Amino acid sequence: MLQRLEQIEARYGELANELSAPELLADQAAYTKAARQHRNLGEIVDKYHTWKTLNEELTGARELLDTADDDEMREMARAEVETLQQKLEKTDSELKLLLVPSDPNDEKNVIVEIRAGTGGDEASLFAADMLRMYSRYAEKQGWRFEVLDSSESGIGGMKEAVILIEGDKVYSKMKHESGVHRVQRVPQTEASGRIHTSAITIAVLPEAEEVDVKIDPKDLRIDTFCSSGPGGQSVNTTYSAVRITHLPTNVVVSMQDEKSQIKNREKAMRVLRARLQELEEQKQHDAVASERRSMVGSGDRSEKIRTYNFKENRVTDHRIGLTIHQLDLVMEGNLDEIIQALITHDQAEKLKNEAVAA
């Protein structure tokens, strides 16, 4: 581990020099990538420096304990050794966790796709509730939240929505939200008061940059059409809506929320890049299926990951067996307890796998 830490420390210094080089400053994409790597390595290097300082202090305290010539001095040295040992063990564990290979997408923004599933109108109402929940959570995190596209139902629900969330390490916190979310509650339209079960699907995609996914313009078919639904005078009068089809994969993205065809096209391309990257990563994930099974869920949209029971004010995450009886607060965007528990479990599994591999 020490050899690896020394290599990381050396690389951190090299990156610091590279970031001031004119040729890197001229290449914005390369500069952004190098700056992100420098920032990530900086956290490890800072922790390594703390570890080295504690190790040196512990060595000194042990020498003092061995050479002390009176009881009072020995007792002070013994207490100092115990305190420093505890701090060093804690720092050592934190270092090992930082050295576990992180998901390369953790730093990225995300595109979240919410779709009503089984349950008819109740599913669409729950999809709208989840859209609001994620909006509140993003606000609490200081992230930027934008609805790229949406399709509303006639009763105030949401058939589907595509959202862009931008901010610091968004994917690292949102990635475990992919899957089937089940709701159990009495529908507003249910006169007899029976509990109804319905479900929606959530897909969280890391936003792909142009350098991540190369798209040949010849592989695209772009159609324009009139927008439908609310939107003012431009609806059904101008060809502002855009549908992009990626011919090799048959992935289709439609966008119509903006009155500008250019803006709709830009948004559609962002979603298309994310979906194409997801397809590519899915191929890689399938090749290491056993590793995926050791993580927190597979990210498969067909996997039921969470149940929201409104009558009992309860939310349960089935992957880690976590139950919280504060569903009302969760629906207001207080997701930290659930998300942190998922992150902690994922890190523990990765550490376990690292130990087995070693």
Long-range contacts (C-beta under 8 A, 24 or more apart in sequence): 1-95, 1-96, 1-99, 4-99, 5-44, 5-48, 5-95, 5-99, 8-41, 8-44, 8-45, 8-48, 9-45, 9-48, 11-41, 12-38, 12-41, 12-42, 12-44, 12-45, 15-41, 29-209, 29-210, 29-211, 33-211, 36-107, 40-102, 40-107, 43-98, 44-95, 44-98, 44-99, 47-91, 47-94, 47-95, 47-98, 48-95, 50-91, 51-88, 51-91, 51-92, 51-95, 54-84, 54-87, 54-88, 54-91, 55-88, 57-84, 58-84, 58-85, 58-88, 96-351, 96-354, 97-347, 97-351, 100-347, 100-350, 100-351, 100-354, 101-350, 102-172, 103-171, 103-172, 103-175, 105-171, 105-175, 105-206, 106-169, 106-171, 106-172, 106-175, 107-169, 107-171, 107-172, 108-170, 108-171, 108-206, 108-207, 109-164, 109-165, 109-166, 109-167, 109-170, 109-171, 109-206, 109-207, 110-164, 110-165, 110-170, 110-171, 110-174, 110-175, 110-204, 110-205, 110-206, 110-207, 111-148, 111-162, 111-163, 111-164, 111-165, 111-204, 111-205, 111-207, 111-270, 111-271, 111-274, 112-162, 112-163, 112-164, 112-165, 112-174, 112-177, 112-202, 112-203, 112-204, 112-205, 113-160, 113-161, 113-162, 113-163, 113-201, 113-202, 113-203, 113-205, 114-158, 114-160, 114-161, 114-162, 114-163, 114-200, 114-201, 114-202, 115-159, 115-160, 115-200, 115-201, 115-203, 116-153, 116-157, 116-158, 116-159, 116-160, 116-200, 117-180, 117-198, 117-199, 117-200, 117-201, 118-198, 118-199, 119-183, 119-196, 119-197, 119-198, 119-199, 120-198, 121-153, 121-155, 121-157, 121-187, 121-189, 122-183, 122-185, 122-187, 122-189, 122-196, 122-198, 123-157, 123-183, 123-198, 123-199, 123-200, 124-153, 124-155, 124-157, 124-158, 124-159, 125-153, 125-155, 125-156, 125-157, 125-158, 125-187, 125-188, 126-157, 126-181, 126-183, 126-198, 126-200, 126-308, 127-157, 127-158, 127-159, 127-160, 127-161, 127-200, 128-152, 128-156, 128-157, 128-158, 129-331, 130-181, 130-200, 130-202, 131-158, 131-161, 131-163, 132-331, 133-330, 133-331, 133-332, 133-333, 133-335, 134-163, 134-165, 134-333, 135-333, 136-332, 136-333, 137-333, 137-334, 137-335, 138-165, 138-167, 138-333, 139-333, 140-333, 140-334, 141-167, 141-170, 141-173, 142-167, 142-168, 143-167, 143-168, 143-170, 147-257, 148-255, 148-257, 148-267, 148-270, 148-271, 149-254, 149-255, 149-256, 149-257, 149-267, 149-271, 150-257, 151-229, 152-229, 152-230, 155-189, 162-271, 164-207, 164-267, 164-270, 166-207, 171-204, 171-206, 172-343, 173-339, 173-343, 174-204, 174-339, 175-204, 175-206, 175-299, 176-296, 176-297, 176-305, 176-319, 176-339, 176-342, 176-343, 176-346, 177-202, 177-204, 177-305, 178-202, 178-203, 178-204, 178-297, 178-299, 178-300, 178-301, 178-305, 179-297, 179-299, 179-300, 179-301, 179-302, 179-303, 179-304, 179-305, 179-306, 180-301, 180-302, 180-303, 180-304, 180-305, 181-305, 181-306, 181-307, 181-308, 182-304, 182-306, 182-307, 182-308, 183-307, 183-308, 183-309, 183-310, 184-307, 184-308, 184-309, 184-310, 184-311, 185-308, 185-309, 185-310, 185-311, 186-310, 186-311, 195-311, 199-304, 201-301, 201-302, 202-301, 203-278, 203-301, 205-274, 205-275, 205-277, 205-278, 206-274, 206-277, 207-270, 207-273, 207-274, 208-273, 208-274, 208-276, 208-277, 209-273, 210-273, 212-273, 212-277, 213-273, 213-276, 213-277, 213-280, 215-246, 215-269, 215-272, 215-273, 215-276, 219-246, 219-247, 219-248, 220-244, 220-245, 220-246, 220-247, 221-245, 221-247, 222-265, 224-261, 227-256, 227-259, 228-256, 229-256, 231-259, 232-259, 234-259, 240-264, 242-268, 243-268, 244-268, 244-269, 244-272, 246-272, 246-276, 249-276, 249-279, 251-275, 251-276, 251-279, 291-353, 294-349, 294-352, 294-353, 295-346, 295-349, 295-350, 296-320, 296-342, 296-345, 296-346, 296-349, 317-341, 317-342, 319-345, 320-345
